[in-house]
């Protein structure tokens, strides 16, 4: 009982830290975009966490953890089961590490993150109604089905190649970050770029209105990752949690430093936003194998992620895809890298494990690209996904919300 209590308290602390990450996402997104769209971005972030939790309670949790199922799709029923026995006592047989309620809440905090990734990528030009419908479908159904393939005991958890078995994603480089990243890529492609982003085919800088807030957002996200990765140990095991937090922090630090150095070499200026995204890239990269890596491995994984960030941001621009916060580079590219890195540095590192990781990445790519395309393309052809030119120029806050985030400090933005 005492061990259960200790483990459960740690898991609840980690749940609170993952919840706190949503403030970090909100700060980062509004900081890297223009002030005339601040209310719109905050509204989306609040909608994601509130509706996401309700959906995860009603259908998501039992889609993701259906018990015995065919490995591809299962459903254990609507709502949550009560772990209370006939005498009114809490059923302690659920798990030695934490209670049923803690399990639901911790996993529910993860579920909303996938849609938050998309929110930043489509900022400043997507209709709020279309985004809300997308969130309901993607968080309510797509994310938990994808999650069941691995964390729910689905086909990827037992996938074998050669003499090695089991796709591995400790805390969600693919299951959370790439699932959101693939949807962000499709959404950005179908939406088109913001007015003024590309001139004669060349990308133009559209500065964010509050870089201090963006910086605070990244530091909050880094702190939240203590819960994101630390809680994924699923207990308060001293060795497991300590190693996980060390590798998480080292990868973040290495990602930031290397992205800063690479961007300085490439662009001849010390770009703070690239520094910040490098930290996030390192965090996303280590997430798939944080519990398996040595400190040196973590630094290498984070460093490579940091370099990928700079190159990926440039590549996305060359494709004429407009991603205001760098979500595709951070969550998709570094999510893929982190997942593959398990096959290079993890406990079962080798060709067989690398191939299993690659197959897993491809499975999620196909599923997420197809489902997100169907959802967003359908919305585009029915209610529309893009605001009008006038609304985009004057700001979504005024037209979609009738509010101003800074009524006493209005700037003339175009």
Secondary structure, 3 states (H helix, E strand, C coil): CHHHHHHHHHHHHHHHHHHHHHHHHHHHHHHCCCHHHHHHHHHHHHHHHHHHHHHHHHHHHHHHCCCCCCCCCCCCCCCCCCCECCCCCECCCCCCCCCHHHHHHHHHHHHHHHHHHHHHHCCCCECHHHHHHHHHHHHHHHHHHHHHCCCCCCHHHHCEECCEECCCCCCCHHHHHHHHHHHHHHHHHHHCCCCCCEECCEECCCCCCCHHHHHHHHHHHHHHHHHHHHHHHCCCCHHHHHHHHHHHHHHHHHHHHHHHHHHHHHHCCCCHHHHHHHHHHHHHHHCCCCCCCCHHHHHHHHHHHHHHHHHHHHHHHHCCCCCCCCHHHHHHHHHHHHHHHHHHHCCCCCHHHHHHHHHHHHHHHHHHHHHHHHHHHHHHHHCCCECCHHHHHHCHHHHHHCCCCCCCCCCCCC
